Amino acid sequence: MEPQKPLPEPRQPEGCLVTAIRIPVRIVVLVLVVPVRMAWDALVVAGRFLNDTVLRPLGRALEWALEWTGRILFVWPLLGLWRYLLVPLGKGLAWLGNVLVVVPAVWLYRYLLTPAYAAGAWLVRYLVVVPAVWLYQWILTPSGHGVMWLLRGIGRGIAAAGIGVYTAVAWLVRYLVVVPAVWLYTWVLTPVGRGVTWLLRGIGVALYWVARVVFVLPVLALWRWVLTPVGRFLAVVGREVGDALGHAWRIAGHISLAVGRFLATLFRWVFVEPVRWVYRTVLTPVGHVVRDAVLRPVAQVARGVGRATREALASVRETARQARADFRRMLLGEPREPVAVDRREPTGLETRTLGRSTTALTKD
């Protein structure tokens, strides 16, 4: 099932004031917006043409130039510096560090520090730890138990004395401070606070009515009878101006599109079609005539001249080669012919087959 489309909201009834404002505003806005929209469309077309024909190729050329400039000035020098200087230098420093630092440090740790640590740990264990454990177990622990028993008895006595003192002080604080304070709060401060509260409440009510009569009611009347009607009128005017701008912009778009199409058609019939007609009916036949009457014969003559030149050059090279060979024979004599060597290779009839056990090398 297709989803149900939401119903359009019902239009509220409009008065004569809205209609009287709408028509003049739309006429004025349309007159003002049409030139702006046409100028905007012209700028858009010019910007697109400039972007497609100038800015985009220029940007691509700049991007290519910057890319290769960066490669030549930064990437390749840094790559060469890394590959042919820093990497060998790092390997050399790593080898020196291994030989001068790591190997001596490992030898020092293995053959000097480890035995020294083991000897020191043995000395500390039997000269410090064992005596300290014996001292703690047989001297400090019994002494500590006795001191704790003594301190526990002293603490019990002090606690009993403190309880008695706390009881006396609590009785004195109750009957000398708490009871008089409660009596003062109940019979003095509470009546006085209630009277002050009643007085402040009356003053607040009076100030409330004075502020309401002097400030609130005039402001409320100003808001209700002046600002609200003016605001509604301005809201209606603003809404109508906004709607008029939207309608005028759309109508101006259609007008600009029609004007653009008219200018494009005019440019086509005034410039493009005559140029196309001249190219098709004048330049094309003339080009065919020139091609058939001039260019093709000239090309055939050029090909013939080239072929004759190549043949002449080939004959000159062959003559020069024969002259060099004759001069070499005159100075050095005839070259010796190569002596044939018996390689004992079997002929086609003497080759080994599947039914014979001899080979060409053992046949003799």
Kinemage of the C-alpha trace (Angstrom):
@kinemage 1
@onewidth
@group {chain A} dominant
@subgroup {mainchain}
@vectorlist {calphas} color= white
{ca met a 1} P 0.000 0.000 0.000
{ca glu a 2} L 1.279 3.445 -0.868
{ca pro a 3} L 1.814 5.766 2.104
{ca gln a 4} L -0.922 8.307 2.479
{ca lys a 5} L 0.141 11.832 1.667
{ca pro a 6} L -0.427 14.362 4.435
{ca leu a 7} L -3.365 16.597 3.810
{ca pro a 8} L -2.521 20.257 3.137
{ca glu a 9} L -3.145 22.561 6.030
{ca pro a 10} L -6.351 24.600 5.615
{ca arg a 11} L -5.696 28.223 4.735
{ca gln a 12} L -6.849 30.691 7.295
{ca pro a 13} L -9.318 33.302 6.089
{ca glu a 14} L -7.650 36.513 5.026
{ca gly a 15} L -9.080 39.975 5.332
{ca cys a 16} L -9.189 42.853 2.882
{ca leu a 17} L -6.160 44.454 4.554
{ca val a 18} L -3.974 41.466 3.657
{ca thr a 19} L -5.196 41.519 0.038
{ca ala a 20} L -4.678 45.286 -0.204
{ca ile a 21} L -1.097 44.913 1.051
{ca arg a 22} L -0.240 41.809 -1.029
{ca ile a 23} L -0.821 43.082 -4.596
{ca pro a 24} L 1.209 46.351 -4.438
{ca val a 25} L 3.997 44.653 -2.500
{ca arg a 26} L 4.267 41.835 -5.059
{ca ile a 27} L 4.312 44.300 -7.979
{ca val a 28} L 7.046 46.440 -6.405
{ca val a 29} L 9.116 43.429 -5.355
{ca leu a 30} L 8.816 41.847 -8.831
{ca val a 31} L 10.046 45.072 -10.484
{ca leu a 32} L 12.998 45.195 -8.081
{ca val a 33} L 13.879 41.482 -8.157
{ca val a 34} L 13.811 40.796 -11.928
{ca pro a 35} L 17.055 42.752 -12.702
{ca val a 36} L 18.754 41.205 -9.677
{ca arg a 37} L 17.751 37.672 -10.742
{ca met a 38} L 18.875 38.246 -14.341
{ca ala a 39} L 22.206 39.655 -13.149
{ca trp a 40} L 22.583 36.682 -10.798
{ca asp a 41} L 21.868 34.173 -13.591
{ca ala a 42} L 24.351 35.960 -15.871
{ca leu a 43} L 27.005 35.817 -13.153
{ca val a 44} L 26.273 32.097 -12.608
{ca val a 45} L 26.652 31.316 -16.326
{ca ala a 46} L 29.842 33.392 -16.557
{ca gly a 47} L 31.229 31.724 -13.426
{ca arg a 48} L 30.513 28.230 -14.761
{ca phe a 49} L 32.081 29.078 -18.130
{ca leu a 50} L 35.132 30.591 -16.405
{ca asn a 51} L 35.420 27.573 -14.103
{ca asp a 52} L 35.186 25.046 -16.951
{ca thr a 53} L 37.488 26.835 -19.390
{ca val a 54} L 40.031 28.663 -17.213
{ca leu a 55} L 40.056 27.878 -13.531
{ca arg a 56} L 39.814 24.072 -13.671
{ca pro a 57} L 42.572 23.603 -16.346
{ca leu a 58} L 44.696 26.206 -14.552
{ca gly a 59} L 44.162 24.393 -11.257
{ca arg a 60} L 45.117 21.058 -12.797
{ca ala a 61} L 48.246 22.600 -14.339
{ca leu a 62} L 49.178 24.206 -11.016
{ca glu a 63} L 48.550 20.913 -9.222
{ca trp a 64} L 50.779 19.040 -11.673
{ca ala a 65} L 53.489 21.725 -11.454
{ca leu a 66} L 53.367 21.794 -7.659
{ca glu a 67} L 53.453 17.997 -7.506
{ca trp a 68} L 56.546 17.719 -9.690
{ca thr a 69} L 58.169 20.732 -8.032
{ca gly a 70} L 57.634 19.106 -4.654
{ca arg a 71} L 59.077 15.836 -5.936
{ca ile a 72} L 62.125 17.539 -7.452
{ca leu a 73} L 62.791 19.952 -4.583
{ca phe a 74} L 61.821 17.867 -1.549
{ca val a 75} L 60.957 14.201 -2.145
{ca trp a 76} L 63.882 13.110 -4.297
{ca pro a 77} L 66.568 15.025 -2.278
{ca leu a 78} L 65.153 13.717 1.000
{ca leu a 79} L 64.904 10.194 -0.418
{ca gly a 80} L 68.501 10.334 -1.622
{ca leu a 81} L 69.623 11.795 1.706
{ca trp a 82} L 67.812 9.021 3.585
{ca arg a 83} L 68.943 6.188 1.316
{ca tyr a 84} L 72.564 7.130 0.654
{ca leu a 85} L 73.535 9.067 3.805
{ca leu a 86} L 71.304 8.512 6.825
{ca val a 87} L 70.790 4.747 6.419
{ca pro a 88} L 74.534 3.920 6.020
{ca leu a 89} L 75.387 6.391 8.796
{ca gly a 90} L 72.763 4.796 11.079
{ca lys a 91} L 74.053 1.308 10.345
{ca gly a 92} L 77.609 2.440 11.105
{ca leu a 93} L 76.556 4.108 14.360
{ca ala a 94} L 74.580 0.995 15.345
{ca trp a 95} L 77.646 -1.190 14.724
{ca leu a 96} L 79.870 1.201 16.728
{ca gly a 97} L 77.325 1.300 19.563
{ca asn a 98} L 77.138 -2.472 19.625
{ca val a 99} L 80.932 -2.834 19.657
{ca leu a 100} L 81.747 0.041 22.025
{ca val a 101} L 78.760 -0.019 24.421
{ca val a 102} L 76.621 -3.169 24.290
{ca val a 103} L 79.373 -5.799 24.235
{ca pro a 104} L 81.421 -4.179 27.100
{ca ala a 105} L 78.245 -3.618 29.130
{ca val a 106} L 77.188 -7.280 28.729
{ca trp a 107} L 80.674 -8.467 29.693
{ca leu a 108} L 80.722 -6.127 32.720
{ca tyr a 109} L 77.264 -7.296 33.846
{ca arg a 110} L 78.002 -10.991 33.319
{ca tyr a 111} L 81.523 -11.326 34.691
{ca leu a 112} L 81.734 -8.468 37.277
{ca leu a 113} L 78.373 -7.190 38.536
{ca thr a 114} L 76.647 -10.582 38.849
{ca pro a 115} L 79.377 -12.160 41.045
{ca ala a 116} L 79.695 -8.947 43.084
{ca tyr a 117} L 75.889 -8.860 43.620
{ca ala a 118} L 75.857 -12.507 44.719
{ca ala a 119} L 78.721 -11.906 47.198
{ca gly a 120} L 77.087 -8.743 48.567
{ca ala a 121} L 73.713 -10.513 48.987
{ca trp a 122} L 75.421 -13.347 50.946
{ca leu a 123} L 77.250 -10.876 53.210
{ca val a 124} L 74.068 -8.816 53.855
{ca arg a 125} L 72.079 -11.956 54.657
{ca tyr a 126} L 74.505 -13.433 57.182
{ca leu a 127} L 75.836 -10.141 58.670
{ca val a 128} L 72.623 -8.038 58.819
{ca val a 129} L 69.398 -10.024 58.245
{ca val a 130} L 70.083 -12.994 60.502
{ca pro a 131} L 71.228 -10.843 63.519
{ca ala a 132} L 68.281 -8.482 62.993
{ca val a 133} L 65.787 -11.383 62.997
{ca trp a 134} L 67.315 -12.814 66.192
{ca leu a 135} L 67.211 -9.384 67.868
{ca tyr a 136} L 63.567 -8.857 66.868
{ca gln a 137} L 62.455 -12.341 67.917
{ca trp a 138} L 64.237 -12.689 71.327
{ca ile a 139} L 64.596 -9.054 72.557
{ca leu a 140} L 62.254 -6.539 70.876
{ca thr a 141} L 59.126 -8.743 70.887
{ca pro a 142} L 59.126 -9.527 74.669
{ca ser a 143} L 60.015 -5.904 75.491
{ca gly a 144} L 57.163 -4.683 73.297
{ca his a 145} L 54.643 -7.021 74.973
{ca gly a 146} L 55.628 -5.655 78.424
{ca val a 147} L 55.394 -2.024 77.320
{ca met a 148} L 51.968 -2.631 75.733
{ca trp a 149} L 50.652 -4.259 79.016
{ca leu a 150} L 51.850 -1.216 81.007
{ca leu a 151} L 50.341 1.282 78.548
{ca arg a 152} L 47.025 -0.633 78.537
{ca gly a 153} L 46.716 -0.306 82.361
{ca ile a 154} L 47.525 3.409 82.266
{ca gly a 155} L 44.947 3.918 79.514
{ca arg a 156} L 42.195 2.221 81.519
{ca gly a 157} L 42.808 4.563 84.471
{ca ile a 158} L 42.808 7.662 82.292
{ca ala a 159} L 39.555 6.531 80.596
{ca ala a 160} L 37.754 6.132 83.922
{ca ala a 161} L 38.826 9.625 85.055
{ca gly a 162} L 37.764 11.099 81.694
{ca ile a 163} L 34.269 9.571 81.929
{ca gly a 164} L 33.687 11.218 85.305
{ca val a 165} L 34.875 14.612 84.074
{ca tyr a 166} L 32.677 14.317 80.916
{ca thr a 167} L 29.574 13.545 83.022
{ca ala a 168} L 30.110 16.619 85.247
{ca val a 169} L 30.748 18.944 82.308
{ca ala a 170} L 27.663 17.645 80.437
{ca trp a 171} L 25.414 18.295 83.515
{ca leu a 172} L 26.755 21.852 83.885
{ca val a 173} L 26.288 22.614 80.125
{ca arg a 174} L 22.718 21.299 80.150
{ca tyr a 175} L 21.491 23.348 83.127
{ca leu a 176} L 23.580 26.470 82.523
{ca val a 177} L 23.299 26.801 78.682
{ca val a 178} L 20.694 24.554 77.024
{ca val a 179} L 17.751 25.103 79.400
{ca pro a 180} L 18.048 28.972 79.417
{ca ala a 181} L 18.459 29.004 75.604
{ca val a 182} L 15.300 26.896 75.088
{ca trp a 183} L 13.308 29.174 77.424
{ca leu a 184} L 14.552 32.296 75.595
{ca tyr a 185} L 13.622 30.843 72.162
{ca thr a 186} L 10.170 29.677 73.286
{ca trp a 187} L 8.946 32.741 75.225
{ca val a 188} L 10.868 35.650 73.659
{ca leu a 189} L 12.213 35.066 70.132
{ca thr a 190} L 9.188 33.169 68.747
{ca pro a 191} L 6.564 35.890 69.575
{ca val a 192} L 8.875 38.626 68.318
{ca gly a 193} L 9.544 36.701 65.035
{ca arg a 194} L 5.818 36.166 64.448
{ca gly a 195} L 5.122 39.883 64.901
{ca val a 196} L 7.927 40.860 62.512
{ca thr a 197} L 6.650 38.333 59.947
{ca trp a 198} L 3.091 39.713 60.105
{ca leu a 199} L 4.420 43.269 59.698
{ca leu a 200} L 6.593 42.342 56.696
{ca arg a 201} L 3.697 40.480 55.076
{ca gly a 202} L 1.484 43.553 55.270
{ca ile a 203} L 4.236 45.741 53.828
{ca gly a 204} L 4.756 43.257 50.976
{ca val a 205} L 1.027 43.196 50.111
{ca ala a 206} L 0.948 46.991 50.052
{ca leu a 207} L 4.017 47.218 47.849
{ca tyr a 208} L 2.557 44.552 45.535
{ca trp a 209} L -0.646 46.512 44.930
{ca val a 210} L 1.245 49.764 44.503
{ca ala a 211} L 3.561 48.171 41.891
{ca arg a 212} L 0.609 46.523 40.134
{ca val a 213} L -1.338 49.787 39.880
{ca val a 214} L 1.649 51.973 38.990
{ca phe a 215} L 3.633 49.687 36.650
{ca val a 216} L 1.885 46.427 35.669
{ca leu a 217} L -1.517 47.733 34.579
{ca pro a 218} L -0.091 50.521 32.325
{ca val a 219} L 2.402 48.130 30.752
{ca leu a 220} L -0.340 45.507 30.246
{ca ala a 221} L -2.602 48.080 28.613
{ca leu a 222} L 0.270 49.278 26.377
{ca trp a 223} L 1.018 45.670 25.344
{ca arg a 224} L -2.623 44.721 24.750
{ca trp a 225} L -3.924 47.822 23.002
{ca val a 226} L -0.817 49.210 21.231
{ca leu a 227} L 2.061 46.771 20.764
{ca thr a 228} L -0.021 43.699 19.901
{ca pro a 229} L -1.969 45.348 16.995
{ca val a 230} L 1.214 47.000 15.681
{ca gly a 231} L 3.086 43.675 15.918
{ca arg a 232} L 0.316 41.825 14.074
{ca phe a 233} L 0.334 44.454 11.330
{ca leu a 234} L 4.111 44.255 10.993
{ca ala a 235} L 3.945 40.429 10.993
{ca val a 236} L 1.397 40.520 8.154
{ca val a 237} L 3.566 42.982 6.215
{ca gly a 238} L 6.696 40.897 6.792
{ca arg a 239} L 4.967 37.661 5.777
{ca glu a 240} L 3.611 39.229 2.632
{ca val a 241} L 6.999 40.729 1.775
{ca gly a 242} L 8.646 37.313 2.232
{ca asp a 243} L 5.989 35.575 0.101
{ca ala a 244} L 6.322 38.317 -2.498
{ca leu a 245} L 10.100 37.879 -2.585
{ca gly a 246} L 9.702 34.116 -3.087
{ca his a 247} L 7.129 34.523 -5.886
{ca ala a 248} L 9.120 37.321 -7.508
{ca trp a 249} L 12.333 35.267 -7.388
{ca arg a 250} L 10.644 32.289 -9.047
{ca ile a 251} L 8.938 34.474 -11.698
{ca ala a 252} L 12.229 36.291 -12.295
{ca gly a 253} L 13.880 32.894 -12.777
{ca his a 254} L 11.385 31.987 -15.493
{ca ile a 255} L 11.840 35.400 -17.117
{ca ser a 256} L 15.640 35.076 -16.935
{ca leu a 257} L 15.439 31.556 -18.421
{ca ala a 258} L 13.270 32.820 -21.280
{ca val a 259} L 15.624 35.759 -21.930
{ca gly a 260} L 18.633 33.422 -21.829
{ca arg a 261} L 17.011 31.028 -24.291
{ca phe a 262} L 16.105 33.952 -26.569
{ca leu a 263} L 19.685 35.271 -26.482
{ca ala a 264} L 21.063 31.750 -27.068
{ca thr a 265} L 18.727 31.277 -30.042
{ca leu a 266} L 19.629 34.728 -31.371
{ca phe a 267} L 23.356 33.966 -31.021
{ca arg a 268} L 22.833 30.641 -32.749
{ca trp a 269} L 20.978 32.081 -35.760
{ca val a 270} L 23.171 35.205 -36.005
{ca phe a 271} L 26.608 33.635 -35.550
{ca val a 272} L 26.650 29.829 -35.234
{ca glu a 273} L 24.378 28.901 -38.146
{ca pro a 274} L 26.108 31.292 -40.634
{ca val a 275} L 29.511 29.975 -39.585
{ca arg a 276} L 28.263 26.378 -39.901
{ca trp a 277} L 26.744 27.148 -43.321
{ca val a 278} L 29.999 28.776 -44.520
{ca tyr a 279} L 32.021 25.805 -43.218
{ca arg a 280} L 29.684 23.227 -44.737
{ca thr a 281} L 28.942 24.864 -48.110
{ca val a 282} L 32.144 26.828 -48.813
{ca leu a 283} L 35.143 25.703 -46.773
{ca thr a 284} L 34.486 21.942 -46.979
{ca pro a 285} L 34.267 21.810 -50.850
{ca val a 286} L 37.272 24.132 -51.140
{ca gly a 287} L 39.196 21.891 -48.725
{ca his a 288} L 38.270 18.795 -50.737
{ca val a 289} L 39.405 20.492 -53.950
{ca val a 290} L 42.674 21.583 -52.371
{ca arg a 291} L 43.185 18.085 -50.947
{ca asp a 292} L 42.482 16.323 -54.260
{ca ala a 293} L 44.193 18.843 -56.571
{ca val a 294} L 47.180 19.966 -54.508
{ca leu a 295} L 47.903 18.000 -51.357
{ca arg a 296} L 47.568 14.460 -52.706
{ca pro a 297} L 49.776 15.085 -55.808
{ca val a 298} L 52.313 16.854 -53.616
{ca ala a 299} L 52.232 13.932 -51.167
{ca gln a 300} L 52.684 11.418 -54.023
{ca val a 301} L 55.590 13.425 -55.428
{ca ala a 302} L 57.119 13.630 -51.929
{ca arg a 303} L 56.724 9.866 -51.453
{ca gly a 304} L 58.338 9.245 -54.867
{ca val a 305} L 61.206 11.587 -54.066
{ca gly a 306} L 61.689 9.872 -50.712
{ca arg a 307} L 61.666 6.426 -52.314
{ca ala a 308} L 64.183 7.506 -54.952
{ca thr a 309} L 66.355 9.101 -52.283
{ca arg a 310} L 66.306 5.926 -50.182
{ca glu a 311} L 67.198 3.787 -53.208
{ca ala a 312} L 70.042 6.166 -54.099
{ca leu a 313} L 71.348 6.093 -50.573
{ca ala a 314} L 71.125 2.281 -50.493
{ca ser a 315} L 73.096 2.020 -53.756
{ca val a 316} L 75.692 4.485 -52.440
{ca arg a 317} L 76.084 2.408 -49.262
{ca glu a 318} L 76.424 -0.808 -51.275
{ca thr a 319} L 79.045 0.820 -53.540
{ca ala a 320} L 80.987 2.102 -50.525
{ca arg a 321} L 80.838 -1.367 -48.925
{ca gln a 322} L 82.197 -3.017 -52.073
{ca ala a 323} L 84.935 -0.382 -52.348
{ca arg a 324} L 86.026 -1.040 -48.745
{ca ala a 325} L 86.050 -4.801 -49.410
{ca asp a 326} L 88.168 -4.347 -52.577
{ca phe a 327} L 90.608 -2.051 -50.737
{ca arg a 328} L 90.918 -4.584 -47.886
{ca arg a 329} L 91.609 -7.448 -50.358
{ca met a 330} L 94.189 -5.274 -52.143
{ca leu a 331} L 96.067 -4.583 -48.915
{ca leu a 332} L 95.621 -7.840 -46.992
{ca gly a 333} L 94.848 -10.367 -49.662
{ca glu a 334} L 92.038 -12.868 -49.842
{ca pro a 335} L 90.786 -14.076 -46.455
{ca arg a 336} L 91.535 -17.683 -45.587
{ca glu a 337} L 88.673 -20.097 -45.929
{ca pro a 338} L 87.694 -21.906 -42.743
{ca val a 339} L 88.894 -25.527 -42.472
{ca ala a 340} L 86.128 -28.085 -42.040
{ca val a 341} L 86.377 -30.029 -38.771
{ca asp a 342} L 85.081 -33.561 -38.420
{ca arg a 343} L 82.765 -33.419 -35.439
{ca arg a 344} L 81.775 -37.095 -35.892
{ca glu a 345} L 78.160 -36.103 -36.010
{ca pro a 346} L 75.831 -38.797 -37.326
{ca thr a 347} L 73.990 -38.229 -40.548
{ca gly a 348} L 70.337 -38.727 -41.028
{ca leu a 349} L 70.797 -42.413 -42.029
{ca glu a 350} L 73.343 -43.252 -39.287
{ca thr a 351} L 71.518 -41.891 -36.256
{ca arg a 352} L 70.580 -44.130 -33.378
{ca thr a 353} L 67.097 -45.614 -33.334
{ca leu a 354} L 65.096 -47.567 -30.823
{ca gly a 355} L 65.960 -50.889 -32.495
{ca arg a 356} L 69.788 -50.392 -32.511
{ca ser a 357} L 72.220 -50.499 -29.570
{ca thr a 358} L 75.137 -48.562 -31.085
{ca thr a 359} L 75.594 -44.824 -31.177
{ca ala a 360} L 77.259 -42.554 -33.663
{ca leu a 361} L 80.353 -42.200 -31.443
{ca thr a 362} L 80.928 -45.964 -30.969
{ca lys a 363} L 80.008 -47.067 -34.444
{ca asp a 364} L 83.600 -46.971 -35.780
